[in-house]
Amino acid sequence: MGNTPPPPPPAGLRGRAVLVNFWTLTCINWLRQEPYVRAWSQAYRDDGLVVVGVHTPEFSFEHDTDRVRQAVAARAIDYPVAVDNDYAIWSAFDNHYWPALYFVDADGVISDQHFGEGRYEQSERVIQQLLGVERAPVPVEGVGVEAEADWGQLRTPETYLGFSRGEHFASPNGAALDERRAYDIPERLDLNKWALAGEWTIGPENVVLDGAGGSIAFRFHARDAHLVLSSGVRQPVGFQVLIDGAAPGASHGVDVDEGGNGVLQEGRLYQLVRQHDTVRERTLEIRFGGPGAQAYAFTFG
């Protein structure tokens, strides 16, 4: 958009420096960016900065306003968040990315923008320029799922599982689209390939477990492994994470214990693995204890 003005701001924002942050609750890139946005909101509020979050959903289950409220509470977000389920704000900004930052000056003109993670010091300098202040950057350190990725060891890309954007599927005999089918995991998975075991339906945006005892396997190279999950049943669905066929131990993610045990209760991103020692190529397997699990995308860090 360059210096094109965004839609006219509400009366209360006229004459104020505004940071607009587009996000969606399952996005690992937003989760790792969010501690910076929170810190800027708190550090520059008294200087006149107004931060406005815009939640624009990527997956269908993210339209649920209660889930957005849960994400806001879980991340301790203390600035206003607009629910953009109809993509009106997204379209008005001609935005195409999660996360996206738009820096709006007192005249309502976008003076800068940034898409994705990183560039934090430069973004903070833009905020300071808009406010006419100058001081040392705010110290920020993300913890848990918000921790910065180990970029030097990240060799596996984000991978969608539904057939509209899915790739690298390795179960024998390929995928049946929108049809319940029994799948198997091959004896060997190549790096960045994934496979299913048990009875699943592969839909446009996810894979859905139709029977008990199903699993998903992924061969990856990264410190962290995450999976976006939701559920089609009311009761919680237990699952177990294995790394190279064994419990993860100290390499468990924040959403599982050392034995690899976790519970799918609400739709969100689940951190399954954080390798605690040397990062190397591993095989991740998630075994679900009952039907109803819906898996959307793997992300890594």
C-alpha contacts under 8 A as a table, 3 or more apart, distances in Angstrom:
res1	aa1	res2	aa2	distance
1	M	4	T	5.46
1	M	93	F	7.38
1	M	94	D	7.20
1	M	110	I	7.92
2	G	110	I	6.94
2	G	111	S	7.48
2	G	112	D	7.39
3	N	109	V	6.04
3	N	110	I	5.21
3	N	111	S	5.93
3	N	112	D	7.79
4	T	109	V	6.43
4	T	110	I	6.45
5	P	8	P	7.83
5	P	108	G	6.01
5	P	109	V	4.51
5	P	110	I	5.94
6	P	9	P	7.79
6	P	92	A	6.99
6	P	93	F	6.10
6	P	108	G	6.88
6	P	109	V	6.76
6	P	110	I	6.95
7	P	92	A	6.59
7	P	93	F	7.68
8	P	108	G	7.18
9	P	12	G	7.88
9	P	13	L	5.96
9	P	14	R	6.36
9	P	108	G	6.97
10	P	13	L	5.54
10	P	14	R	6.86
11	A	14	R	5.50
13	L	16	R	5.36
13	L	17	A	7.87
13	L	18	V	7.48
13	L	50	V	7.73
14	R	106	A	6.44
14	R	107	D	7.16
14	R	108	G	7.08
15	G	105	D	7.77
15	G	106	A	4.16
15	G	107	D	6.15
15	G	108	G	7.67
16	R	48	G	6.50
16	R	49	L	6.79
16	R	50	V	7.01
16	R	105	D	6.83
16	R	106	A	4.66
16	R	107	D	7.98
17	A	48	G	6.69
17	A	49	L	5.25
17	A	50	V	6.25
17	A	103	F	7.59
17	A	104	V	5.84
17	A	105	D	4.81
17	A	106	A	5.12
17	A	127	I	7.92
17	A	130	L	6.12
17	A	131	L	6.65
18	V	49	L	5.88
18	V	50	V	4.75
18	V	51	V	5.73
18	V	52	V	7.27
18	V	103	F	6.10
18	V	104	V	5.03
18	V	105	D	6.55
18	V	106	A	7.74
19	L	49	L	7.39
19	L	50	V	6.26
19	L	51	V	4.73
19	L	52	V	6.22
19	L	101	L	6.76
19	L	102	Y	5.75
19	L	103	F	4.83
19	L	104	V	6.21
20	V	51	V	6.02
20	V	52	V	4.95
20	V	53	G	5.86
20	V	54	V	7.14
20	V	100	A	7.91
20	V	101	L	5.64
20	V	102	Y	5.04
20	V	103	F	6.58
20	V	104	V	7.71
21	N	51	V	7.51
21	N	52	V	6.26
21	N	53	G	4.73
21	N	54	V	5.92
21	N	99	P	6.87
21	N	100	A	5.66
21	N	101	L	4.75
21	N	102	Y	6.64
22	F	53	G	6.02
22	F	54	V	4.70
22	F	55	H	5.98
22	F	56	T	6.81
22	F	90	W	7.91
22	F	97	Y	7.81
22	F	98	W	6.16
22	F	99	P	5.37
22	F	100	A	5.03
22	F	101	L	6.59
23	W	27	C	7.35
23	W	30	W	6.14
23	W	53	G	7.28
23	W	54	V	6.17
23	W	55	H	5.06
23	W	56	T	6.20
23	W	57	P	7.84
23	W	98	W	5.26
23	W	99	P	4.93
23	W	100	A	7.04
24	T	27	C	5.76
24	T	30	W	7.36
24	T	55	H	5.33
24	T	56	T	5.64
24	T	57	P	5.28
24	T	58	E	6.49
24	T	62	E	7.57
24	T	98	W	6.76
24	T	99	P	7.60
25	L	30	W	7.84
25	L	31	L	7.84
25	L	55	H	7.54
25	L	57	P	7.59
25	L	62	E	7.16
25	L	68	V	6.81
25	L	71	A	6.31
25	L	268	R	6.79
25	L	269	L	7.81
26	T	228	V	6.44
26	T	268	R	5.31
26	T	269	L	4.98
27	C	30	W	5.32
27	C	31	L	6.32
27	C	98	W	7.10
27	C	99	P	7.81
27	C	269	L	7.47
28	I	31	L	4.90
28	I	32	R	6.22
28	I	145	V	7.93
28	I	269	L	7.59
28	I	299	T	6.97
29	N	32	R	5.31
29	N	33	Q	6.25
29	N	98	W	7.39
29	N	99	P	6.64
29	N	116	G	6.46
29	N	117	E	6.01
30	W	33	Q	4.93
30	W	34	E	5.83
30	W	98	W	6.66
30	W	99	P	5.13
30	W	116	G	7.51
30	W	117	E	7.34
31	L	34	E	5.29
31	L	35	P	7.74
31	L	145	V	7.00
31	L	146	E	5.33
32	R	35	P	6.88
32	R	117	E	7.36
32	R	142	G	6.89
32	R	145	V	7.10
32	R	146	E	4.24
32	R	147	A	5.96
32	R	148	E	5.93
32	R	149	A	7.94
33	Q	36	Y	5.79
33	Q	37	V	6.85
33	Q	99	P	7.87
33	Q	117	E	5.83
33	Q	118	G	7.58
33	Q	146	E	7.38
34	E	37	V	5.08
34	E	38	R	6.13
34	E	75	R	7.94
34	E	146	E	7.45
35	P	38	R	5.13
35	P	39	A	6.08
35	P	140	V	6.83
35	P	141	E	7.41
35	P	142	G	6.03
35	P	146	E	7.09
36	Y	39	A	5.03
36	Y	40	W	6.14
36	Y	120	Y	7.45
36	Y	140	V	6.27
37	V	40	W	5.14
37	V	41	S	6.13
38	R	41	S	5.16
38	R	42	Q	6.34
38	R	77	I	6.55
38	R	78	D	7.59
39	A	42	Q	5.27
39	A	43	A	5.95
39	A	138	V	6.96
39	A	140	V	7.09
40	W	43	A	5.04
40	W	44	Y	5.80
40	W	45	R	7.85
40	W	124	E	7.48
40	W	138	V	7.32
41	S	44	Y	5.70
41	S	45	R	5.63
41	S	49	L	6.94
41	S	50	V	7.10
41	S	51	V	5.98
41	S	79	Y	7.35
42	Q	45	R	5.52
43	A	46	D	7.47
43	A	138	V	7.30
44	Y	47	D	5.03
44	Y	48	G	6.57
44	Y	49	L	5.54
45	R	48	G	5.30
45	R	49	L	4.93
45	R	50	V	6.58
46	D	49	L	7.27
47	D	131	L	6.65
47	D	133	V	7.97
48	G	131	L	6.87
49	L	127	I	7.84
49	L	131	L	7.14
51	V	79	Y	6.16
51	V	80	P	7.32
52	V	79	Y	6.34
52	V	80	P	5.43
52	V	81	V	5.85
52	V	82	A	7.46
53	G	79	Y	7.23
53	G	80	P	6.14
53	G	81	V	4.28
53	G	82	A	6.10
54	V	81	V	5.46
54	V	82	A	4.76
54	V	83	V	6.17
54	V	84	D	6.40
54	V	89	I	7.77
55	H	68	V	7.62
55	H	81	V	6.78
55	H	82	A	6.12
55	H	83	V	5.15
55	H	84	D	5.64
55	H	85	N	7.70
56	T	83	V	6.69
56	T	84	D	4.89
56	T	85	N	5.87
56	T	87	Y	6.34
56	T	90	W	7.04
57	P	60	S	7.08
57	P	62	E	5.19
57	P	63	H	5.96
57	P	84	D	7.51
57	P	85	N	6.41
58	E	62	E	6.85
59	F	62	E	5.54
59	F	63	H	7.68
59	F	205	E	7.40
60	S	63	H	5.90
61	F	64	D	6.02
61	F	230	S	7.61
61	F	267	G	7.05
62	E	65	T	7.66
62	E	67	R	6.84
62	E	68	V	7.25
62	E	267	G	7.72
63	H	68	V	8.00
63	H	85	N	5.84
64	D	67	R	5.45
64	D	68	V	6.71
65	T	68	V	5.01
65	T	69	R	6.28
65	T	83	V	7.42
66	D	69	R	5.00
66	D	70	Q	6.21
67	R	70	Q	4.96
67	R	71	A	6.23
67	R	266	E	7.87
67	R	267	G	7.44
68	V	71	A	5.05
68	V	72	V	6.20
69	R	72	V	5.05
69	R	73	A	6.22
70	Q	73	A	5.14
70	Q	74	A	6.00
71	A	74	A	5.00
71	A	75	R	6.13
72	V	75	R	5.39
72	V	76	A	6.07
72	V	77	I	5.24
73	A	76	A	4.99
73	A	77	I	6.43
74	A	77	I	7.92
84	D	87	Y	5.30
84	D	88	A	6.45
84	D	89	I	6.36
84	D	90	W	7.40
85	N	88	A	7.85
87	Y	90	W	4.97
87	Y	91	S	5.92
88	A	91	S	5.22
88	A	92	A	6.11
89	I	92	A	4.95
89	I	93	F	6.27
90	W	93	F	5.44
90	W	94	D	6.04
90	W	95	N	5.30
90	W	96	H	7.68
91	S	94	D	4.66
91	S	95	N	6.30
92	A	95	N	7.77
95	N	100	A	7.69
97	Y	100	A	5.80
97	Y	115	F	6.36
97	Y	116	G	7.31
98	W	115	F	7.10
98	W	116	G	6.46
99	P	115	F	6.02
99	P	116	G	5.22
99	P	117	E	7.44
100	A	113	Q	7.38
100	A	114	H	5.87
100	A	115	F	4.48
100	A	116	G	6.18
101	L	113	Q	5.44
101	L	114	H	5.16
101	L	115	F	6.33
102	Y	110	I	6.47
102	Y	111	S	7.90
102	Y	112	D	6.17
102	Y	113	Q	4.50
102	Y	114	H	6.75
103	F	110	I	5.56
103	F	111	S	5.77
103	F	112	D	5.19
103	F	113	Q	5.95
103	F	126	V	7.60
103	F	127	I	7.34
104	V	107	D	7.82
104	V	108	G	5.68
104	V	109	V	5.33
104	V	110	I	4.31
104	V	111	S	5.78
104	V	112	D	7.39
105	D	108	G	5.39
105	D	109	V	5.45
105	D	110	I	6.37
105	D	111	S	6.37
105	D	130	L	6.07
106	A	109	V	7.40
106	A	130	L	7.84
110	I	113	Q	7.38
112	D	126	V	7.52
114	H	123	S	7.93
119	R	122	Q	5.52
119	R	123	S	6.17
120	Y	123	S	5.07
120	Y	124	E	6.17
121	E	124	E	5.13
121	E	125	R	6.24
121	E	137	P	6.82
122	Q	125	R	5.02
122	Q	126	V	6.34
123	S	126	V	5.07
123	S	127	I	6.45
124	E	127	I	5.01
124	E	128	Q	6.28
124	E	137	P	6.92
125	R	128	Q	4.97
125	R	129	Q	6.15
126	V	129	Q	5.06
126	V	130	L	6.25
127	I	130	L	5.15
127	I	131	L	6.30
128	Q	131	L	5.06
128	Q	132	G	5.77
128	Q	133	V	5.02
128	Q	134	E	5.94
129	Q	132	G	4.99
129	Q	133	V	6.46
129	Q	134	E	7.66
141	E	147	A	7.05
142	G	145	V	7.81
142	G	146	E	4.74
142	G	147	A	4.17
142	G	148	E	6.53
143	V	146	E	5.17
143	V	147	A	4.58
144	G	147	A	5.63
144	G	254	V	6.60
145	V	254	V	7.24
145	V	271	Q	6.74
148	E	301	G	7.57
149	A	154	L	7.82
149	A	223	R	7.73
149	A	224	D	7.69
149	A	300	F	7.94
149	A	301	G	4.26
150	D	153	Q	5.71
150	D	154	L	6.29
150	D	222	A	7.49
150	D	223	R	6.39
150	D	301	G	5.81
151	W	154	L	5.08
151	W	301	G	6.92
153	Q	221	H	7.13
153	Q	222	A	5.59
153	Q	223	R	6.88
153	Q	279	V	6.82
154	L	157	P	7.91
154	L	221	H	6.33
154	L	222	A	4.63
154	L	223	R	7.13
154	L	300	F	7.20
154	L	301	G	6.11
155	R	220	F	7.57
155	R	221	H	5.38
155	R	222	A	6.17
156	T	191	L	7.96
156	T	192	N	5.88
156	T	220	F	5.75
156	T	221	H	5.66
156	T	222	A	6.53
156	T	300	F	6.75
157	P	192	N	7.64
157	P	299	T	6.88
157	P	300	F	6.88
158	E	297	A	7.09
158	E	298	F	5.70
158	E	299	T	4.51
158	E	300	F	6.55
159	T	166	G	6.85
159	T	167	E	7.04
159	T	297	A	5.52
159	T	298	F	5.17
159	T	299	T	6.56
160	Y	165	R	5.88
160	Y	166	G	4.70
160	Y	167	E	6.93
160	Y	205	E	7.78
160	Y	206	N	7.84
160	Y	296	Y	6.06
160	Y	297	A	4.24
160	Y	298	F	6.46
161	L	165	R	7.11
161	L	166	G	4.60
161	L	167	E	7.09
161	L	202	I	7.88
161	L	205	E	6.88
161	L	206	N	5.55
161	L	207	V	6.35
161	L	295	A	7.11
161	L	296	Y	5.45
161	L	297	A	5.56
161	L	298	F	7.89
162	G	165	R	6.09
162	G	166	G	5.09
162	G	202	I	6.01
162	G	203	G	5.41
162	G	204	P	4.76
162	G	205	E	4.02
162	G	206	N	4.08
162	G	207	V	5.90
162	G	296	Y	6.49
163	F	166	G	4.80
163	F	167	E	7.75
163	F	177	L	7.01
163	F	202	I	6.65
163	F	203	G	6.13
163	F	204	P	4.90
163	F	205	E	6.55
163	F	206	N	7.57
164	S	204	P	4.90
164	S	205	E	6.29
165	R	204	P	7.81
165	R	205	E	7.47
166	G	169	F	7.59
168	H	192	N	6.95
168	H	193	K	4.94
168	H	194	W	6.36
169	F	174	G	7.29
169	F	175	A	7.74
169	F	193	K	6.01
169	F	194	W	5.25
169	F	195	A	5.74
170	A	174	G	6.96
170	A	185	I	7.62
170	A	186	P	7.35
170	A	189	L	7.32
170	A	193	K	6.06
170	A	194	W	5.61
170	A	195	A	5.08
171	S	174	G	5.86
171	S	175	A	7.61
171	S	183	Y	6.40
171	S	184	D	5.73
171	S	185	I	5.46
171	S	186	P	6.15
171	S	194	W	7.53
171	S	195	A	4.78
171	S	196	L	6.19
172	P	183	Y	7.43
172	P	184	D	6.68
172	P	185	I	7.46
172	P	186	P	6.73
175	A	202	I	7.30
176	A	179	E	5.73
176	A	180	R	7.59
176	A	181	R	6.93
176	A	201	T	7.65
176	A	202	I	6.76
177	L	201	T	7.22
177	L	202	I	5.43
177	L	203	G	6.20
178	D	201	T	5.81
178	D	202	I	5.47
178	D	203	G	4.99
178	D	204	P	7.69
179	E	201	T	5.34
179	E	202	I	6.83
180	R	199	E	6.49
180	R	200	W	5.54
180	R	201	T	4.50
180	R	202	I	7.62
180	R	210	D	7.34
181	R	199	E	5.31
181	R	200	W	5.69
181	R	201	T	6.42
182	A	197	A	7.04
182	A	198	G	5.17
182	A	199	E	4.17
182	A	200	W	6.40
183	Y	196	L	5.61
183	Y	197	A	4.75
183	Y	198	G	5.34
183	Y	199	E	6.25
183	Y	200	W	7.29
184	D	195	A	7.23
184	D	196	L	5.81
184	D	197	A	4.30
184	D	198	G	6.64
185	I	195	A	5.38
185	I	196	L	5.68
185	I	197	A	5.51
185	I	217	A	7.17
186	P	189	L	6.51
186	P	195	A	7.57
189	L	193	K	6.11
189	L	194	W	7.07
189	L	218	F	7.47
189	L	219	R	6.08
189	L	283	T	7.88
190	D	193	K	5.60
190	D	219	R	6.36
191	L	219	R	4.99
191	L	220	F	5.71
191	L	221	H	7.51
191	L	281	E	7.52
192	N	218	F	6.79
192	N	219	R	5.30
192	N	220	F	5.30
192	N	221	H	7.85
193	K	218	F	5.90
193	K	219	R	5.75
193	K	220	F	7.78
194	W	216	I	7.22
194	W	217	A	5.46
194	W	218	F	4.26
194	W	219	R	6.49
195	A	216	I	5.85
195	A	217	A	5.36
195	A	218	F	6.68
196	L	200	W	7.71
196	L	214	G	7.45
196	L	215	S	5.84
196	L	216	I	4.66
196	L	217	A	6.42
197	A	200	W	7.98
197	A	214	G	5.38
197	A	215	S	5.09
197	A	216	I	6.38
198	G	209	L	7.77
198	G	211	G	7.09
198	G	212	A	7.84
198	G	213	G	6.48
198	G	214	G	4.34
198	G	215	S	6.61
199	E	209	L	6.20
199	E	210	D	5.51
199	E	211	G	5.67
199	E	214	G	6.52
200	W	207	V	6.52
200	W	208	V	5.42
200	W	209	L	4.54
200	W	210	D	5.29
200	W	211	G	7.45
200	W	214	G	7.69
201	T	207	V	5.66
201	T	208	V	5.16
201	T	209	L	6.63
201	T	210	D	6.93
202	I	206	N	6.28
202	I	207	V	4.41
202	I	208	V	6.45
203	G	206	N	5.36
203	G	207	V	5.81
203	G	208	V	7.53
205	E	296	Y	6.23
206	N	294	Q	6.23
206	N	295	A	5.38
206	N	296	Y	4.42
206	N	297	A	7.69
207	V	294	Q	5.66
207	V	295	A	5.36
207	V	296	Y	6.64
208	V	292	G	6.46
208	V	293	A	5.81
208	V	294	Q	4.53
208	V	295	A	6.61
209	L	212	A	7.62
209	L	214	G	6.48
209	L	291	P	5.25
209	L	292	G	5.42
209	L	293	A	5.36
209	L	294	Q	6.53
210	D	291	P	5.23
210	D	292	G	6.29
211	G	214	G	6.71
211	G	290	G	6.62
211	G	291	P	4.72
211	G	292	G	7.76
212	A	288	F	7.03
212	A	289	G	5.87
212	A	290	G	4.16
212	A	291	P	4.91
213	G	287	R	6.71
213	G	288	F	5.79
213	G	289	G	5.61
213	G	290	G	6.28
213	G	291	P	7.74
214	G	287	R	6.00
214	G	288	F	5.66
214	G	289	G	7.58
214	G	290	G	7.76
214	G	291	P	7.78
215	S	285	E	6.72
215	S	286	I	5.34
215	S	287	R	4.28
215	S	288	F	5.95
216	I	285	E	5.58
216	I	286	I	5.30
216	I	287	R	6.77
217	A	283	T	6.84
217	A	284	L	5.48
217	A	285	E	4.21
217	A	286	I	6.45
218	F	283	T	5.67
218	F	284	L	5.18
218	F	285	E	6.48
219	R	281	E	7.08
219	R	282	R	5.78
219	R	283	T	4.36
219	R	284	L	6.24
220	F	281	E	5.63
220	F	282	R	5.64
220	F	283	T	6.34
220	F	284	L	7.46
221	H	279	V	7.24
221	H	280	R	5.70
221	H	281	E	4.38
221	H	282	R	6.36
222	A	225	A	6.99
222	A	279	V	6.38
222	A	280	R	6.99
222	A	281	E	7.37
222	A	300	F	6.19
222	A	301	G	5.93
223	R	273	V	7.45
223	R	274	R	5.44
223	R	275	Q	5.06
223	R	276	H	7.85
223	R	279	V	5.61
223	R	280	R	7.96
223	R	300	F	7.44
223	R	301	G	5.86
224	D	253	G	7.56
224	D	271	Q	7.41
224	D	272	L	7.56
224	D	273	V	5.18
224	D	274	R	4.41
224	D	275	Q	6.48
224	D	300	F	5.29
224	D	301	G	4.75
225	A	253	G	7.87
225	A	271	Q	6.17
225	A	272	L	5.70
225	A	273	V	4.96
225	A	274	R	6.76
225	A	298	F	7.12
225	A	299	T	6.11
225	A	300	F	4.65
225	A	301	G	6.65
226	H	269	L	6.54
226	H	270	Y	5.45
226	H	271	Q	4.35
226	H	272	L	5.45
226	H	273	V	7.01
226	H	298	F	5.57
226	H	299	T	5.15
226	H	300	F	6.00
227	L	269	L	5.67
227	L	270	Y	5.34
227	L	271	Q	6.64
227	L	272	L	7.22
227	L	295	A	7.09
227	L	296	Y	7.30
227	L	297	A	5.76
227	L	298	F	4.52
227	L	299	T	6.36
228	V	267	G	7.43
228	V	268	R	5.66
228	V	269	L	4.20
228	V	270	Y	6.07
228	V	295	A	5.94
228	V	296	Y	5.38
228	V	297	A	5.36
228	V	298	F	6.51
229	L	264	L	7.34
229	L	266	E	7.84
229	L	267	G	5.50
229	L	268	R	5.78
229	L	269	L	6.25
229	L	270	Y	7.01
229	L	293	A	7.05
229	L	294	Q	5.57
229	L	295	A	4.66
229	L	296	Y	6.20
229	L	297	A	7.98
230	S	264	L	7.15
230	S	265	Q	7.56
230	S	266	E	5.87
230	S	267	G	3.83
230	S	268	R	6.54
230	S	293	A	6.30
230	S	294	Q	5.12
230	S	295	A	6.65
231	S	234	R	7.56
231	S	237	V	7.78
231	S	264	L	7.17
231	S	265	Q	7.22
231	S	266	E	6.93
231	S	267	G	6.70
231	S	292	G	5.46
231	S	293	A	4.80
231	S	294	Q	5.43
232	G	292	G	4.78
232	G	293	A	6.48
232	G	294	Q	6.94
233	V	236	P	7.60
233	V	291	P	7.91
233	V	292	G	5.42
233	V	293	A	7.92
235	Q	265	Q	7.55
236	P	263	V	6.42
236	P	264	L	5.67
236	P	265	Q	4.90
237	V	263	V	5.72
237	V	264	L	5.05
237	V	265	Q	6.75
237	V	288	F	6.99
237	V	289	G	6.36
237	V	290	G	5.96
237	V	291	P	7.61
237	V	292	G	7.59
237	V	293	A	7.06
238	G	261	N	7.38
238	G	262	G	5.92
238	G	263	V	4.41
238	G	264	L	6.09
238	G	288	F	6.04
238	G	289	G	5.28
238	G	290	G	7.14
239	F	261	N	5.93
239	F	262	G	5.31
239	F	263	V	5.92
239	F	264	L	7.29
239	F	286	I	6.60
239	F	287	R	5.38
239	F	288	F	4.27
239	F	289	G	5.58
240	Q	256	V	7.94
240	Q	259	G	7.77
240	Q	260	G	5.03
240	Q	261	N	4.52
240	Q	262	G	6.08
240	Q	286	I	5.65
240	Q	287	R	5.17
240	Q	288	F	6.59
241	V	247	A	6.73
241	V	248	P	7.15
241	V	256	V	7.58
241	V	259	G	7.87
241	V	260	G	4.47
241	V	261	N	6.41
241	V	262	G	7.76
241	V	272	L	6.92
241	V	284	L	7.08
241	V	285	E	5.72
241	V	286	I	4.63
241	V	287	R	6.49
242	L	245	G	5.25
242	L	246	A	5.02
242	L	247	A	4.92
242	L	248	P	6.01
242	L	260	G	6.31
242	L	284	L	5.85
242	L	285	E	5.13
242	L	286	I	6.49
243	I	246	A	5.32
243	I	247	A	6.22
243	I	248	P	5.64
243	I	282	R	6.62
243	I	283	T	5.66
243	I	284	L	4.82
243	I	285	E	6.50
244	D	282	R	6.12
244	D	283	T	4.99
244	D	284	L	6.45
244	D	285	E	7.86
245	G	283	T	7.76
245	G	284	L	7.96
245	G	285	E	7.53
247	A	258	E	6.76
247	A	259	G	5.03
247	A	260	G	5.40
248	P	251	S	5.08
248	P	252	H	5.12
248	P	258	E	5.80
248	P	259	G	6.34
248	P	260	G	5.77
248	P	273	V	7.51
249	G	252	H	5.93
249	G	257	D	7.65
249	G	258	E	4.10
249	G	259	G	6.07
249	G	260	G	7.36
250	A	258	E	6.02
250	A	275	Q	7.54
250	A	276	H	6.29
251	S	258	E	7.46
251	S	273	V	5.85
251	S	274	R	5.03
251	S	275	Q	4.37
251	S	276	H	5.14
251	S	277	D	7.91
252	H	255	D	7.91
252	H	256	V	6.02
252	H	257	D	6.13
252	H	258	E	5.66
252	H	260	G	6.46
252	H	272	L	6.17
252	H	273	V	4.75
252	H	274	R	5.65
252	H	275	Q	7.20
253	G	256	V	5.66
253	G	257	D	7.50
253	G	271	Q	4.98
253	G	272	L	4.34
253	G	273	V	4.11
253	G	274	R	4.99
254	V	257	D	7.55
254	V	270	Y	7.91
254	V	271	Q	5.72
254	V	272	L	6.87
254	V	273	V	7.80
255	D	262	G	6.12
255	D	263	V	7.97
255	D	270	Y	5.91
255	D	271	Q	5.46
255	D	272	L	6.07
256	V	259	G	7.66
256	V	260	G	5.27
256	V	261	N	5.12
256	V	262	G	4.55
256	V	263	V	7.89
256	V	271	Q	7.71
256	V	272	L	6.22
257	D	260	G	5.14
257	D	261	N	5.46
257	D	262	G	6.87
258	E	261	N	7.45
264	L	267	G	7.84
264	L	293	A	7.72
271	Q	274	R	7.79
275	Q	278	T	7.22
275	Q	279	V	6.21
276	H	279	V	7.82
288	F	291	P	7.48
288	F	293	A	7.46
290	G	293	A	7.66
